[in-house]
Every structure is written in C-alpha cells, then in structure tokens.
Amino acid sequence: MPDATPVAAKKISAQPQKHLGERIFSGLATGSGVLIVSAIALIALFLFIKAWPSLLANHANFLTSSEFSTNNENDLNFGVADLFMVTVLSSVVALVIAVPVSLGIAIFLTQYAPKRMARPFSMVIDLLAAVPSIVFGLWGILILAPKLEPVAQFFNDAFGWIFLFKAGNVSLTGGGTIFTAGIVLAVMIIPIITSVTREVFRQTPTEHVEAALALGATKWEVIRMTVLPYGRSGMIAASMLGLGRALGETVAVLIILRTAVTAGHWSVFDGGYTFASKIASAAAEFSSPLPTGAYIAAGFVLFMLTFVVNAAARFVAGGKVNG
C-alpha cells in the first residue's frame, strides 16, 4: 500500500529538532539584546524624569539661552546653546584632524609596513588609549598650547574674516581655546579610529587584491579599488566611535578650556564649557533637586546628541554597504 503521508509532513519531520543547548543560547542572545536596549531606554527615561521639574521651573529658553545660572533655586535660568556650540565645535575639530591621520596609519600598517614593524607600531598606537585623560589635559594646556600659539595667531590673522577663526573671548596666548581642546581630543581618539579601521582593512578578501594586481593595478590603485571600498562602513563606524569619545570627554577638556561665562560665537578660538565639562565642574554642588536637575537636563541633551549622531552614522554606513 503506498505511503499516504504528505510530502511536506515528511520534510518537516526530517528536519532536526533544535537541541536544548541551541535554545538556551538563542534565549541568552535575545535576552542580552533586549537588556541593552532596555537599559538605554531606562537611562533616557531616568534623565527625562529628573530633568523635567527643573525645566518647568526654568525662566530662560532651554534650547536658545546662553546663560546657565542655578545658584538660586527659586530663580533658575539655564540654557544649552553655548554648551552645544562648544561641544560640537571641539568634537568636529577633533574628527577633522583624527580621521585622515588614523586612515593613513591604518593603510600604512596593513598595506605598506613589514610585519616585524607593523606589530610594535600598532602596539604603540593602541597604548595611547591607555593614557589617562588628566594627563592629556595637562599636556595640552602646559606643553601643546604654547606651541600652538603661532599657529592660532596665523589662522586668526589670515582667516579672521571667517567666523570660525575670528578671535573669541579668551586670549590666544594662553591657549585655552576650542582649537587646543580639539587637537588634544584628536590625539585621544586616534587610537580608537585606527584600531577599528586597521582590523577592517585586514579583512579585505585576498581574491579582490589578487584580481586587482592581475589586472595590472598599482599598489595605490589596489588600495583605492579594493581596500577602501571594502572598509568604508568600518571607517564610518570607527569615526563615530571616536566622535562619541570626543563628545563625552570631560577632564581633559575641563583643564584646557578657559571657563568663560559665554562662548560668544562659533569660533574655534573661543572658550567655555562642553556638556560634560560643565556637569563635572559643578558635580560637588549637586545638593538641591532643582539645580541638579538643570545639569541632568544638559546631560539628557548630550545623551540624545550622541544617540542621533550614532544613528545617523549607522544609516550612512548601511547605505554605503547596500549601495
């Protein structure tokens, strides 16, 4: 008698059932993802709840005001306009400097340097990430800033008609400017960007490189046609990791930037506070709920800024890969 079992049922029964270990591992992996997303959502919710009473008691426009006065609990006047400006300017300066340098280092280590040289050189670059922030800050204000004074003066004299290089509210002689802070931040994020970019470039398929060489491509043409396109999304991700570090850096920026009341205008020769340095400078005074909530509100804006930047980077990187 012929077998009446449907073919589809036979195929389903023939498929191996998931083992217990696979189900456990799948559950743990899913749980880990849900845990991280939940933690981020709870952090955002916590910041918003703690900041809301202070925002209601605020007498200034939170988004457009440059004032940040929380001394009188009954007369709060605080805004994040200058904090946003200094944070963005210093981070952009750092990124503009660090990305090309890191890209050059990664290309050199993966494509040009002999292996016996690449390994120790990579270790030296990676060790920069272990230097404490306070050391970078002291080096920046005591050693680097005086050396940068002629450079800052040149940019101010030659391009002072551009708002970015117009003299700000601090003296160029002291070097406590966004310009100096941006260069120090660039040195701090170079190891992060270089490390990720280097590993991405190393994953370039050998077949792609050999095919380009077989077609008569030069070394640079191989890099341009195979290595760089393959590692584009990794470069973007590495840059955003570095930008996240620059946006949230506290001690080094607090040491370097002069504590001007207002930053004045969008100039790299201004002083002032970033979000992180402003919060850190007043951490010892967090005793009353409403003044503390004002700084938590600034922290919430920094949190959202970092989130938006990384989300945009994911979108750009995904578009480049799919394109």
N, C-alpha and C positions, 0 to 999 in steps of 0.2 A: 504494500500500500504506500503511495507516495507521501512524502512528508508535507503536512499541511501548514507547518509553522511559517508565518510570513518571513520574507527575506529580511525586512527591516528589523524584525524582532531578533533574528539570528545575529545580525550585525551588532545590535546593541548588547546582546548577551555575550558576544565575543570580545567586546571591549573590556580591558582590565579595569577593575574597580580601584579607586584610589586607596592607597594604603593609609593606615592611621597616621603614620609619620608625615605624609604629604598633607593630610587635612590639618594636622596640628601646625605645621609650618605655614600653610596658607592662612590659617586663622591668625597666627602671630604676626605675619607680614601685614595683613589687612589691619589688624589692631594697632600696629606701630604707625601706619599711615594715618589712621583715624585719630590716634593720640596726638600726633604732631599738629594736625590741622585743628583739633580741639584746643590744644594749648595756645596756639596763635590766636584763635578766636577769643579765648578766655582772657588773654593778655590785653587784647584790644578792648574787650568789654570792661575789664577792670579799670583801664586807663580812662575810658569814657565816663564811667560812673563816678570815679574820684574827681574828674575834672569838671563835671557838669555844674555842681554848686558854685564853683569859682567863676565859671563862665557866666552864670546868671548874675553874679554879684559884680562882674567886671563893668567899669564905667567907660572903657575905651573899646575901640573896634579891635577885636582879637586878631583879625587877619591883616589889617592895614596899618595899625598903630606901631610906632617905633618905640614907644615908652614901655618900660617894664618895671613898674613900681608896686611892690607888695608889702611895704613896711607897715602900712596902716590897714588892718584887716577890714575896717569899715569903709575904706576908700581904695579899692583895688583898681589899678589902671595898668593893664598889660596887653601887649600885642607881640606878634611873632614876625613882623615884617623884616626887621633888621636881622633877627636870628636866622630867618630863612635865607636872606641875601648872603650873609657871611658863610653859612653852611654850604650853600650851593656853589659860591664862588671858589672857596678853598678846595672843595672836592673836585670841581671841574678843572682847576689849575693842576691839581694832583694827577687827575686822569689824563689830561693832555700831555703831561710830561712822562708819566709812568708807562702808558700803553705802548708808544713807539720803542722806548728803551727795553721794555720787557719782551716785546715781539722780536727785536734784534737779538737779544740774549738767547731767547728760545731757539731762533733759527740757527744761530751760531753753534749752540750746544748740540743740536740734533743733526745738523747738516754739514757743518764745516770742522768743528773741533774733533781731534782724535780722541778715542775713548779714554785713554790714560789721562787726558787733560780735562775732558768733559765731566768726569765723575767728581774730582776735587773742586772744580769750578762750580758745579751745581751745589755742592755741599756748602760752599762759602755763601752763595746767593741765598740758599734756604736758611742759613744761620742768621741772616738779617731779621728774619721774622721772630727770632727769639730775643732780640734786644728789647728791653722794657721801654714803654712809652715815655717815661720820665727822662730816660737817657737821651732819646731822640729830641725831646723838648729842650733840655739843657744844651745839647749840641747845637740845636737850631738857633737858639737865641744868643748863645755865648760865642760860638765859633762861626757858624754859617752866616748869620745875619750881618756881621761886619764885612764879610767878604762879598755879600750880595749888594751892599750899598751902592757901589759904582754902577752895577747892572740896573738896579732900580732907578737910579738917577738918570741913566741913559734913556731908559724907556719913558720916564716921565718928561724929559726934555724933548725927545724926538717924537713921541706919540701922545703927549699930554692933551692934545685936542680930541683924542678919543676918550670916551668916558671911562673905559676900563683902566686906562693908565693915567688918569687925572690924579693929582695929589689929593690925598684924603685928609682925615682929621688927626693923623699921627705923623710924627716926623720920620722921614726916610732914614735918618741917621741911626736911629735905634734898631731898625729892622723888625719891629714888632708889627708886621703887616700881614694881610692875607697872602701876599706874594711869598713871603718867607714860609708861612704856615703851609701853603700849597706845595712848595718844594719839599719840605720835610715830610709831608703826607705822601708825596710821590715816592720818596725813598722807602717809606714804611710799607707801601702796597706793592712795590716792585716784586718782592719775593712771592707774594700770593699769585699775581698775574703770571709771572714767569713760570712758576711751578706747574700750574694747571695747563698753560699753553704748551710747555715743553712736553708734558705727557701726552697731550692731544696730538702734537706733531709726530711723536714717536709711533703713534698708532696708524699712520698713513700706510695703506696697503702697499706691500713691496711690488705687487704686479703693476700698480699705477706708475710707480717710479721707474721700473724697468721698461715699461711701454714707452714712457716719455723719452728715456735715454735711447731706446731702439730707434725712435723716430729722429734722432739727432739733436735732441734738446740739450741746451747748456745747463749748467748747474742751477743758475738763477731761473731759467725757464722751467726746470723741473719743480723748483720751489713754488714758482708763481702759478703753474698749471695744475699741480697735484697737491702739494703740502698745504698751501694757504687755503684753497677752496675746501679741502677735506677738514681742516681745523677751524673754519670760520665760526661755527657755532660755539666751539670750545673757547675761542678767543673772546667772543662776546660774553660768555658766561664768566670767564676769568676776570674780565674787565668789570663786570657788575659785582663780583665778589670783592674786588679791590675798592670799588666805589662804596660798597656797603661799609667796609672798614673805614674809609675816609669820612663818610657821613657821621659815623658814630664815635670817631676818635675824640678823646676827652683831655687827658693830662697834657699831652704834647701841645695841643692847640691852646689850652689854657695858659701854659707857660709862655708861649710865643706871642700870642695876640695881646696887644695893649687893651686894657679894659675901658675902652671908650664908651660913653653913655649911648651914643648912637653911631651907627656905621656911616651915615651921611649919604653915600650914593654908591652905585655899582662900580666900585673901583678896587683893583687888587692892591692898592696902596692905602686902603682903609684898615681900621682895627675893629674891635668889637668882640662879640661872643658868637659862637655857634650854639646850636641847641644843646649839645652835650656839655660843652664847657660852661654854659650858663647854669644848667642844672647842677653840675658838680661844684660850681663856685658858691652856691647857696645851700648845699646839702646840710651843712651844720645848723641851718636856721629852720629846718622843717619841724616846727613845733605846733603851729596852728593849722587847722584843716584847710581854711580858705587860701592863705598864701601858698601852702604846699600844693593845693590843687591847681594853682596857676602854673607851677613848674611841671606838674603832671600833664597839664593841657599842652604845654610845649613838647613834652616827651611824646604825647599822642600824635602830634603833628609830625615829629621825626619818625615815629613808627609808621605812619601812613605814607610819608615820603619815601622811606626805604622800601616799603611794600610795593608802591606804584612803580618805582624805578626797576625793581627786580621783575615785576610782572611785565613791564614793557620790554625788558631785555629778553625774557622768555618768548614773548611774541615775535620779536625781531629775529632771534636765533632760530625759532621754529620756522619762520617764513623763509629764512635763508636756506635752511636744510631742505624744506619742501620745494623751494624754487630751484 
